[in-house]
Amino acid sequence: MHKRRIVVGIHIIVPVLIMFTLVILSFSNIVYDAGSLNSMNLIIESLILYYPILFFVQGLVCALLKANILLSLGISLAAYMVIMFMWLNSSGLIYILVYVLMGFLGYSLVLLVKKVMKQ
């Protein structure tokens, strides 16, 4: 039981750490000069590609672990809100709907596969 809690905790924390890592790499001059075209590309790629994939995979793992989807996605959304208000602007609010849908899509996909496999 204790190991399961650790695994569930890890599945909640890892997407948050990846999101913060991507935004720090985008807005610092660790890899690119902040404000350069490459750093702007990483920001846009994160918003359109990496974050939705993170939410989708988190939904998949959440269903596999039988964890609370609302807690998992809620923590990731809270992290995204922090990122949005600190580094982005309010135009990032529209992406929240996409991210939630991707999370629930991943969760539903696993439940559907389990149901089909059971029959």
GROMACS elastic network, one bead per residue, 0.5 to 0.9 nm:
[ bonds ]
;  ai    aj funct       b0    kb
    1     4     6  0.51697   500
    1     5     6  0.65465   500
    1     6     6  0.89216   500
    2     5     6  0.52750   500
    2     6     6  0.65275   500
    2     7     6  0.88995   500
    3     6     6  0.50833   500
    3     7     6  0.62781   500
    3     8     6  0.86473   500
    4     7     6  0.50860   500
    4     8     6  0.60869   500
    4     9     6  0.84347   500
    4    65     6  0.82963   500
    5     8     6  0.50707   500
    5     9     6  0.59679   500
    5    10     6  0.84915   500
    6     9     6  0.50101   500
    6    10     6  0.61133   500
    6    11     6  0.86516   500
    7    10     6  0.50357   500
    7    11     6  0.62305   500
    7    12     6  0.87234   500
    7    65     6  0.83966   500
    8    11     6  0.51264   500
    8    12     6  0.64139   500
    8    13     6  0.88133   500
    8    61     6  0.89646   500
    8    62     6  0.78586   500
    8    65     6  0.70494   500
    8    66     6  0.89945   500
    8    67     6  0.67662   500
    8    72     6  0.89196   500
    9    12     6  0.51779   500
    9    13     6  0.62144   500
    9    14     6  0.86333   500
   10    13     6  0.51076   500
   10    14     6  0.58689   500
   10    15     6  0.89300   500
   11    14     6  0.57205   500
   11    15     6  0.72876   500
   11    58     6  0.69544   500
   11    61     6  0.71820   500
   11    62     6  0.74942   500
   11    72     6  0.79997   500
   12    15     6  0.65373   500
   12    16     6  0.72548   500
   12    58     6  0.76240   500
   12    62     6  0.86005   500
   12    71     6  0.83812   500
   12    72     6  0.54641   500
   12    73     6  0.81213   500
   12    75     6  0.72741   500
   12    76     6  0.74248   500
   13    16     6  0.52883   500
   13    17     6  0.62555   500
   13    18     6  0.87415   500
   13    72     6  0.87757   500
   13    75     6  0.83783   500
   13    76     6  0.81673   500
   14    17     6  0.51153   500
   14    18     6  0.61702   500
   14    19     6  0.86392   500
   15    18     6  0.50184   500
   15    19     6  0.60958   500
   15    20     6  0.86232   500
   15    51     6  0.85162   500
   15    54     6  0.60596   500
   15    55     6  0.76582   500
   15    57     6  0.89908   500
   15    58     6  0.73231   500
   15    76     6  0.68878   500
   16    19     6  0.51440   500
   16    20     6  0.62574   500
   16    21     6  0.85341   500
   16    75     6  0.78519   500
   16    76     6  0.57282   500
   16    77     6  0.88643   500
   16    79     6  0.61820   500
   16    80     6  0.80012   500
   17    20     6  0.51993   500
   17    21     6  0.60210   500
   17    22     6  0.85965   500
   18    22     6  0.61370   500
   18    23     6  0.86535   500
   18    51     6  0.89143   500
   18    54     6  0.83915   500
   19    22     6  0.52123   500
   19    23     6  0.63046   500
   19    24     6  0.86135   500
   19    46     6  0.81384   500
   19    50     6  0.83867   500
   19    51     6  0.69777   500
   19    54     6  0.83689   500
   19    76     6  0.86788   500
   19    79     6  0.78969   500
   19    80     6  0.75055   500
   19    83     6  0.82952   500
   20    23     6  0.51622   500
   20    24     6  0.59994   500
   20    25     6  0.84688   500
   20    79     6  0.79966   500
   20    80     6  0.85186   500
   20    83     6  0.73249   500
   21    24     6  0.51458   500
   21    25     6  0.60770   500
   21    26     6  0.84946   500
   22    25     6  0.51598   500
   22    26     6  0.61029   500
   22    27     6  0.87199   500
   22    42     6  0.77461   500
   22    43     6  0.77792   500
   22    46     6  0.70393   500
   22    50     6  0.88299   500
   23    27     6  0.60916   500
   23    28     6  0.83260   500
   23    42     6  0.83936   500
   23    43     6  0.69159   500
   23    46     6  0.80224   500
   23    83     6  0.74080   500
   23    87     6  0.78441   500
   24    27     6  0.53096   500
   24    28     6  0.57321   500
   24    29     6  0.88907   500
   24    30     6  0.84705   500
   25    28     6  0.55293   500
   25    29     6  0.72721   500
   25    30     6  0.63162   500
   25    31     6  0.64324   500
   25    32     6  0.77579   500
   25    34     6  0.88101   500
   25    39     6  0.77095   500
   25    42     6  0.82280   500
   25    43     6  0.89486   500
   26    29     6  0.78273   500
   26    30     6  0.85683   500
   26    31     6  0.80420   500
   26    32     6  0.75067   500
   26    33     6  0.88402   500
   26    34     6  0.69569   500
   26    35     6  0.83986   500
   26    38     6  0.84086   500
   26    40     6  0.69408   500
   26    41     6  0.84327   500
   26    42     6  0.58820   500
   26    43     6  0.57868   500
   27    30     6  0.86659   500
   27    32     6  0.85365   500
   27    33     6  0.83141   500
   27    34     6  0.52931   500
   27    35     6  0.72149   500
   27    39     6  0.68773   500
   27    40     6  0.84659   500
   27    43     6  0.82045   500
   27    87     6  0.77163   500
   28    31     6  0.75379   500
   28    32     6  0.73086   500
   28    33     6  0.70057   500
   28    34     6  0.52508   500
   28    35     6  0.86470   500
   28    39     6  0.84658   500
   29    35     6  0.87048   500
   29    39     6  0.85836   500
   30    33     6  0.74188   500
   30    34     6  0.84485   500
   31    34     6  0.87396   500
   31    39     6  0.82341   500
   32    35     6  0.82803   500
   32    36     6  0.68319   500
   32    37     6  0.87285   500
   32    38     6  0.65332   500
   32    39     6  0.58222   500
   33    36     6  0.54504   500
   33    37     6  0.86894   500
   33    38     6  0.81165   500
   33    39     6  0.70090   500
   34    37     6  0.87834   500
   34    38     6  0.87685   500
   34    39     6  0.62095   500
   34    40     6  0.82954   500
   35    38     6  0.81051   500
   35    39     6  0.61175   500
   35    40     6  0.64297   500
   36    39     6  0.53660   500
   36    40     6  0.63151   500
   36    41     6  0.86759   500
   37    40     6  0.50754   500
   37    41     6  0.61408   500
   37    42     6  0.87259   500
   38    41     6  0.50014   500
   38    42     6  0.63436   500
   38    43     6  0.87776   500
   39    42     6  0.50535   500
   39    43     6  0.63501   500
   39    44     6  0.87893   500
   40    43     6  0.50485   500
   40    44     6  0.62895   500
   40    45     6  0.84961   500
   41    44     6  0.51842   500
   41    45     6  0.59293   500
   41    46     6  0.83846   500
   42    46     6  0.59275   500
   42    47     6  0.85806   500
   43    46     6  0.51344   500
   43    47     6  0.63262   500
   43    48     6  0.87189   500
   44    47     6  0.51431   500
   44    48     6  0.60822   500
   44    49     6  0.80590   500
   45    48     6  0.52612   500
   45    49     6  0.52818   500
   45    50     6  0.64411   500
   45    51     6  0.85756   500
   46    49     6  0.54485   500
   46    51     6  0.56051   500
   46    52     6  0.83217   500
   47    50     6  0.65053   500
   47    51     6  0.56985   500
   47    52     6  0.74437   500
   47    92     6  0.83365   500
   47    95     6  0.75209   500
   48    51     6  0.68280   500
   48    52     6  0.67562   500
   48    53     6  0.89895   500
   48    95     6  0.83016   500
   49    52     6  0.57467   500
   49    53     6  0.62949   500
   49    54     6  0.87747   500
   50    53     6  0.51742   500
   50    54     6  0.61324   500
   50    55     6  0.87520   500
   51    55     6  0.62487   500
   51    56     6  0.85795   500
   51    80     6  0.89996   500
   51    99     6  0.71946   500
   52    55     6  0.51135   500
   52    56     6  0.60809   500
   52    57     6  0.85784   500
   52    95     6  0.88449   500
   52    98     6  0.71860   500
   52    99     6  0.52860   500
   52   100     6  0.85791   500
   52   101     6  0.88940   500
   52   102     6  0.61043   500
   52   103     6  0.78672   500
   53    57     6  0.60480   500
   53    58     6  0.83425   500
   53    99     6  0.85615   500
   53   102     6  0.75863   500
   53   103     6  0.86667   500
   54    57     6  0.52468   500
   54    58     6  0.59755   500
   54    59     6  0.85637   500
   54    99     6  0.86594   500
   54   102     6  0.87569   500
   54   103     6  0.82502   500
   55    59     6  0.61483   500
   55    60     6  0.86638   500
   55    73     6  0.73628   500
   55    76     6  0.78709   500
   55    99     6  0.59475   500
   55   100     6  0.72542   500
   55   101     6  0.85985   500
   55   102     6  0.58711   500
   55   104     6  0.84412   500
   55   106     6  0.79411   500
   56    59     6  0.51216   500
   56    60     6  0.63380   500
   56    61     6  0.87689   500
   56    99     6  0.78090   500
   56   100     6  0.86751   500
   56   101     6  0.83615   500
   56   104     6  0.74039   500
   56   105     6  0.67124   500
   56   107     6  0.76771   500
   57    61     6  0.61238   500
   57    62     6  0.83258   500
   57   102     6  0.85926   500
   57   103     6  0.72989   500
   57   106     6  0.63920   500
   57   107     6  0.85419   500
   58    61     6  0.51658   500
   58    62     6  0.58512   500
   58    63     6  0.85611   500
   58    69     6  0.87988   500
   58    72     6  0.75771   500
   58    73     6  0.77539   500
   58   103     6  0.64354   500
   58   106     6  0.74299   500
   58   107     6  0.80274   500
   59    63     6  0.62435   500
   59    64     6  0.86378   500
   59    69     6  0.69650   500
   59    72     6  0.81127   500
   59    73     6  0.77784   500
   59   102     6  0.76117   500
   59   104     6  0.59730   500
   59   105     6  0.71302   500
   59   108     6  0.79675   500
   59   109     6  0.88047   500
   59   110     6  0.85097   500
   60    63     6  0.53702   500
   60    64     6  0.63066   500
   60    65     6  0.87224   500
   60   103     6  0.76480   500
   60   104     6  0.85644   500
   60   105     6  0.82632   500
   60   108     6  0.79790   500
   60   109     6  0.73242   500
   60   110     6  0.60453   500
   60   111     6  0.89272   500
   61    65     6  0.60422   500
   61    66     6  0.82835   500
   61    67     6  0.84142   500
   61   106     6  0.82250   500
   61   107     6  0.76550   500
   61   110     6  0.85881   500
   62    65     6  0.52034   500
   62    66     6  0.58458   500
   62    67     6  0.50959   500
   62    68     6  0.69912   500
   62    69     6  0.61739   500
   62    72     6  0.73602   500
   62   106     6  0.86744   500
   62   107     6  0.66459   500
   63    67     6  0.63883   500
   63    68     6  0.83262   500
   63    69     6  0.75701   500
   63   106     6  0.80263   500
   63   107     6  0.51648   500
   63   108     6  0.77822   500
   63   109     6  0.87453   500
   63   110     6  0.61495   500
   63   111     6  0.67754   500
   64    67     6  0.78327   500
   64   107     6  0.82686   500
   64   110     6  0.69523   500
   64   111     6  0.83782   500
   65    68     6  0.89639   500
   66    69     6  0.83793   500
   67    70     6  0.89373   500
   67    71     6  0.83206   500
   67    72     6  0.77695   500
   68    71     6  0.54287   500
   68    72     6  0.63026   500
   68    73     6  0.87094   500
   69    72     6  0.50954   500
   69    73     6  0.59718   500
   69    74     6  0.80364   500
   69   103     6  0.82928   500
   69   104     6  0.79461   500
   69   107     6  0.77278   500
   70    73     6  0.53787   500
   70    74     6  0.55666   500
   70    75     6  0.84045   500
   71    75     6  0.61263   500
   71    76     6  0.86289   500
   72    75     6  0.55311   500
   72    76     6  0.64800   500
   72    77     6  0.87010   500
   73    76     6  0.50545   500
   73    77     6  0.59288   500
   73    78     6  0.84394   500
   73    99     6  0.88001   500
   73   100     6  0.71186   500
   73   103     6  0.69321   500
   73   104     6  0.87676   500
   74    77     6  0.50521   500
   74    78     6  0.60588   500
   74    79     6  0.85982   500
   75    78     6  0.50239   500
   75    79     6  0.62575   500
   75    80     6  0.86324   500
   76    79     6  0.50633   500
   76    80     6  0.62073   500
   76    81     6  0.86417   500
   77    81     6  0.60873   500
   77    82     6  0.86296   500
   77    96     6  0.73185   500
   77    99     6  0.81707   500
   77   100     6  0.81041   500
   78    81     6  0.50069   500
   78    82     6  0.63520   500
   78    83     6  0.86813   500
   79    82     6  0.51264   500
   79    83     6  0.62710   500
   79    84     6  0.85521   500
   80    84     6  0.59372   500
   80    85     6  0.85779   500
   80    96     6  0.82870   500
   81    85     6  0.61095   500
   81    86     6  0.84266   500
   81    92     6  0.87307   500
   81    93     6  0.82108   500
   81    96     6  0.87151   500
   82    85     6  0.53363   500
   82    86     6  0.59992   500
   82    87     6  0.83081   500
   83    86     6  0.52343   500
   83    87     6  0.56827   500
   83    88     6  0.67811   500
   84    87     6  0.55887   500
   84    89     6  0.59366   500
   84    90     6  0.70252   500
   84    91     6  0.87576   500
   84    92     6  0.63287   500
   84    93     6  0.79074   500
   85    88     6  0.58916   500
   85    89     6  0.60874   500
   85    90     6  0.71634   500
   85    92     6  0.89105   500
   86    89     6  0.79819   500
   88    91     6  0.79096   500
   88    92     6  0.68174   500
   89    92     6  0.60587   500
   89    93     6  0.82985   500
   90    93     6  0.56379   500
   90    94     6  0.84645   500
   91    94     6  0.64359   500
   91    95     6  0.83103   500
   92    95     6  0.56041   500
   92    96     6  0.74224   500
   93    96     6  0.55448   500
   93    97     6  0.78914   500
   94    97     6  0.60883   500
   94    98     6  0.74680   500
   95    98     6  0.51477   500
   95    99     6  0.62047   500
   95   100     6  0.86793   500
   96    99     6  0.50774   500
   96   100     6  0.61397   500
   96   101     6  0.85134   500
   97   100     6  0.52725   500
   97   101     6  0.61599   500
   97   102     6  0.86068   500
   98   101     6  0.51155   500
   98   102     6  0.61178   500
   98   103     6  0.86598   500
   99   102     6  0.50611   500
   99   103     6  0.62155   500
   99   104     6  0.86915   500
  100   103     6  0.50968   500
  100   104     6  0.62305   500
  100   105     6  0.84305   500
  101   104     6  0.51830   500
  101   105     6  0.58880   500
  101   106     6  0.85927   500
  102   106     6  0.62155   500
  102   107     6  0.85889   500
  103   106     6  0.53117   500
  103   107     6  0.62791   500
  103   108     6  0.86323   500
  104   108     6  0.58987   500
  104   109     6  0.83497   500
  105   108     6  0.51110   500
  105   109     6  0.59728   500
  105   110     6  0.87440   500
  106   109     6  0.51241   500
  106   110     6  0.65341   500
  106   111     6  0.88272   500
  107   110     6  0.55448   500
  107   111     6  0.64897   500
  107   112     6  0.87767   500
  108   111     6  0.50186   500
  108   112     6  0.59895   500
  108   113     6  0.85411   500
  109   112     6  0.50713   500
  109   113     6  0.61631   500
  109   114     6  0.85726   500
  110   113     6  0.50966   500
  110   114     6  0.60884   500
  110   115     6  0.85261   500
  111   114     6  0.50971   500
  111   115     6  0.61385   500
  111   116     6  0.86575   500
  112   115     6  0.50597   500
  112   116     6  0.61794   500
  112   117     6  0.85342   500
  113   116     6  0.51086   500
  113   117     6  0.60067   500
  113   118     6  0.85042   500
  114   117     6  0.50977   500
  114   118     6  0.61142   500
  114   119     6  0.88945   500
  115   118     6  0.51593   500
  115   119     6  0.66679   500
  116   119     6  0.54236   500
